């Protein structure tokens, strides 16, 4: 018996890395898994179902149940087909894990609008489109008198929470995902849909080049950057055992924490409109009582 027995789970970008690890972990806990992946390279080029098919075959070889889906989740109609195929094959949908992503790392002064748009499309549209279609299905179930225990797990990043030099597009997209997560949690709880996010640190195609030393696999001992370390949290968030919503979890190796977002700081109230020359001294006073921000990665 597993904590996700008979739950039907979609995982986007599940052909490699974190997504693959999530798929294997969900299957090990009894879930039926839809392995979505277009097989693209990190820069978005190419496309092959082979990685996703390999994951499905491995799950099946271990006695699990999984199917392949090659839809482009950033396309509205294809994302709809992903949800429809899942329901057609398995008769239901319980959890959506939004994992797919690409990078186009550049310093902002060298970044093109195409590099900006490509990252926004995969991370933000690629999250919104399948989630939006899934919400339509779950709301219809609830309105028809069938309560749901639905779960959405989004994937942000330390870059999205704190920023990362040379990743302005990626950081902005991941920050957008974090913002979407807390809003969706507030809007969807009434339907039985819980929404949480993760900011993982693990070895992947995105991180092993950018942070080669940190991500290098040790010759012996605990491999803290193994992507499989992240998956137990994701499986729990995607299960009926999860009862929290609207939270962002940082996880790396064997370390787990709940990240806090922006907070209101100290307030000076003049009771009237400020003069421009007054602002500087007031800001200096306010900054003295404000906590130092978490450093931007790479700074």
N, C-alpha and C positions, 0 to 999 in steps of 0.2 A: 504494500500500500504506500502511495506517495501523497504528498500534500496537494498535488494537482491532478489526481486521478480523474479521468474523463473530461477534464477541461480542454477546450480547444483554444490554441494559442497561435497567433500570428507573430512572427519575428521578422522584421525587415532587415535587409543587409546581413542575412544569416549564413552566407556561404563561407565566410572566413572569420577569423579573429574573435572578437567579443560575441558577435551574433551567432557564430557556430557554437561557441561555448554555451551560450544561453539555450540554443536549440537542444543540445545534448543534455543539459541539466534539466530542462522542462520534461523531456522525454523520459529521463530517469525517474522523475517524480510522477509519471503516469499520464502526462498530457499528450494530446494529439497535436502535432506541431506542423504548421504551415511555414515552410522555409522559403522566404521571399528573398530573391537576390537577382540582380540583372547581370552579375558577373563582370562589372566594370572595373577598370583600373582606378587608382586613387585620384587621377586627374579627370575621371569621368569618361574616358575613352574606352572603346571595346565593349564586349558583352558576351558572356557565355554562361549557360546554365550548369556547366560542369561542376563548379564548386558547390552549388546548392544541391545538385543531384548526389554528389559524394556524401554530403551531410545526411541526406535522406536515406541513402543506402546504408550508412553506418548505423543510423537509428534503427532501421528495420532489422539489420543483422543482430542487434541487441534485443530484439523482441518488441521494439516500439512501433509507433504508428506516425508516419509523416508523409507529406506530399510537397512537391516543388511548385513554386509560383515565380514566374519571371517578369511580372508586371513592373512597369516604371511607376513607383509610388508617388512621384512628383507630378504625374499626369492624372488629372481628375477622373477621367473615365477608366483608366487602367487601375487606379486605386479602388474604384468602385467594383471592378471585376475581381480584384483580390478578395474583397469582402464577400462578394457573391459566390465565388468559387469555393471559399471556405465553408459557407453555409450550405451550398449544394452538396459538397462531399461529406461533411460531418454533421450537418443538421443544426449547427449552432456556432456561436462565437462567444468566448468568455474573456479573452485577454489580448491586447495588442501591445507589443513591445516595439517601440520606435528606436531602432538602432542604426539605420543606414546613414552613411555620411561620406563626404569626400573632403579633401583639402586642396587648396591652391595657395600655398604659403608665399607671401610677399610682404616686404615692408610697404606701408601705405603709399609712400611716394612712388613706388614702382608698380602698384597694383592697377590692373585694367578693370574696366567695368564688367567685362565678360568673366573675369576671375571672381569678381564680387558676386555677380548674378548666379554663377554656377553653384557656388557654395550655399547661397540663400535658397536656391531652388531645391537642392537635395535635402538640406537640413530642415528648412522651415516648411516649404510646400510638401516635402516628402514626409513630414510628420503630420501636417494638418489634413492632407487629403484622405489618407486611410482612416485616421481617427474620426474625421467628420462623417465618413460613410458608416463607420462602426457605430457612432452615436445614433445615426438614423435608425439602424437596426435595433439597438438596445431600447431606444425610446418607444419604438413601435411595439416591442415585446411588453414593455411596462404598461403602455396604454391598452394593450389587449388583455391585461390582467395577469401577465406572467412576470413576476419580479425577477430581476437579474442581479448577479453578483459579478459585475463587470469590472475589469481593471485595465488601466492604461499606464504603461511605464515609458517615460521619455528619457532621452539620453542627452544630458548637458555635458559640461566639462569644467575643470578648473579654469580653463581659458574663458568660459562663459561667465563664471562667477567672479573671477579676479582679473581677467585679461591676460594676453600672451603676446609678447613682442613678435612681430612678423606674421601674426595671425589675426589681423584686424577683421577680416571677413568671417573667419571661423569663430572668433570670440564674439562678434556681434550676433551671429546666428545662434550660437549656443546660449548666449544671454537671452535671446528671444525665446528659445525653448523653455528656459527657466521661468520667464514671465508667463508664457502660455500655460505652463503646468499649474501655477497657483490660481490662475483665473479659471481654467477648466475645472479644477477641483471644486471651486466655489459654485460654479454653474451647474455641475453635473451630479453632485452628491444626491440631489433629490430623486434621481433616477436609479440610484444604486450603483453608480459608476464612480470608482475611486481612481484618482490620478496622482501619481508621484513621479519623481525624477531621480536620476542618479548622475553623479559627477565622478566617473571612475578614473583610476590611474592604473593602466595595464598595458602590456605589450600588444601592439597592433601594427598594421601597415602604416597607420597615421603617426604612431609615436616612436617606432623603433628607429626611424631615420632622424627625426627631430631631436630625440633625447636618447641617443645611442648608448651612452654610458649607463644611464639610469635603467634602461630597458634591457640591458644585456642579461642573458640567462646565466645564472651562476653554475659553476661546475658541480657543486654539491649543495645540499641543504635546501631550505624552503625557497621556492621561486616566487618571490613576492609580486612579480609583475606578470605572472601567468594569468591570461584572461579568464581562466576558469575560476579564479578567486572571486570574481565579480558576480558570477552567475547565481550563487545561492541567494543573495539579496534580491536579485531580479525575479527569481522563481517565487520567493516569498511575497514580494510585492504583487506578483501576478496571480496569487492564490486567494482562496476565500479566507485564509488565516489572517491576511492583512486587513487591518481595520483603521489604518491611518490614511489621510489624503492631504494633498497640497504641500508635501514636504520634499526637500531635496537632500539626498543622502550622498555624502562623500565616502568612497570606499577604495582602498588600495591594499592589496595583500590581505593581511589579517586585521586591518584597521577599518573601523566603521564609525562614522559620525554623522550628525545632522547639521547641515549648513544653515546659517542664518543669512537672510538677505539684507537689503537696505533697512535702516531704522531711522525714525525721526530723530534729529539731533536737538541740542539745546536751542531755545528760541529767544531772541531779543525782540520785544514788541515796543516800537516807538509810539504806536497809536496814531501815526500820521505817515504821510509819504516821506521816503528817504530822499536826502540830497545825495548826488553821486559822490561827493567828497567825503561823506560820512561812512561809506561802505567799507573802505579799507580797514580802518581801525576796528569796526564791528566784526568783520570776518576774522581778523587776527584774534580777537577775544573768543569768538565761537570755536575757532580751530584749537585753541588751548584746552578746551573741555571735550573736544571730540577725540575718539580713539584713532590711532593711526590706521590707515587702510592697509589691508593685506597687500603685500608687494605684487606687482604684475610679474607673471612668469617671464624670465629672460631679462629682467631689468637689473 
